[in-house]
Amino acid sequence: MQAAYGFRSGESSLTQALVNELSPARSRATYMAALSVVNDVKDAAGPAVGTWLYALSAVLPWAAGIPVTLGASLVLALAVRRQETGRGTAPK
């Protein structure tokens, strides 16, 4: 259990760092507050939604989660790329 918690705390740190990097300085506190709310909702609703999906079909949490995760990863990669390009630091 401790290993899983360690993974999740690293995930949270990475997310906070990305929000900090990608958000405008003027709105950074608002973005961080929104991230906190989203994490709280995820922790509260995630197990119930996962259980509900599993009750419908054992494959459904994976079938729903994998495309959502891949889509979010793609959007994040594009946002990071756009941010780097705007600064002139994009890899060549």
NORZI-V882989 format. One record per residue. RES is the residue in one small letter. SS is DSSP state (H for helix, E for strand, C for the rest). OMEGA is omega in radians with two decimals (999 if undefined). Layout:
res->{RES:RES}
ss->{SS:SS}
omega->{OMEGA:OMEGA}
This chain:
res->{m:q:a:a:y:g:f:r:s:g:e:s:s:l:t:q:a:l:v:n:e:l:s:p:a:r:s:r:a:t:y:m:a:a:l:s:v:v:n:d:v:k:d:a:a:g:p:a:v:g:t:w:l:y:a:l:s:a:v:l:p:w:a:a:g:i:p:v:t:l:g:a:s:l:v:l:a:l:a:v:r:r:q:e:t:g:r:g:t:a:p:k}
ss->{C:H:H:H:H:H:H:H:H:H:H:H:H:H:H:H:H:H:H:H:H:H:C:C:H:H:H:H:H:H:H:H:H:H:H:H:H:H:H:H:H:H:H:H:H:H:H:H:H:H:H:H:H:H:H:H:C:C:C:H:H:H:H:H:H:H:H:H:H:H:H:H:H:H:H:H:H:H:H:H:H:H:H:H:H:H:H:C:C:C:C:C}
omega->{-3.13:3.12:3.10:3.11:3.10:3.09:-3.13:3.13:3.05:3.09:-3.14:3.13:3.12:3.13:3.11:3.13:3.13:3.09:3.12:-3.10:-3.01:-3.08:3.06:-3.07:-3.10:-3.07:-3.01:-3.12:3.11:3.12:3.13:3.09:3.10:3.09:3.12:3.12:3.13:3.11:3.11:3.12:3.11:-3.12:-3.12:-3.02:-3.06:-3.14:3.14:3.14:3.10:3.11:3.12:3.11:3.13:3.12:3.10:3.13:-3.11:-3.11:-3.00:3.10:3.12:-3.12:3.11:-3.04:-3.09:3.11:3.12:3.14:3.11:3.10:3.12:3.10:3.12:3.12:3.12:3.12:3.11:3.12:3.12:3.12:3.14:3.12:3.13:3.14:3.11:3.14:-3.10:-3.12:-3.12:3.09:-3.12:999}
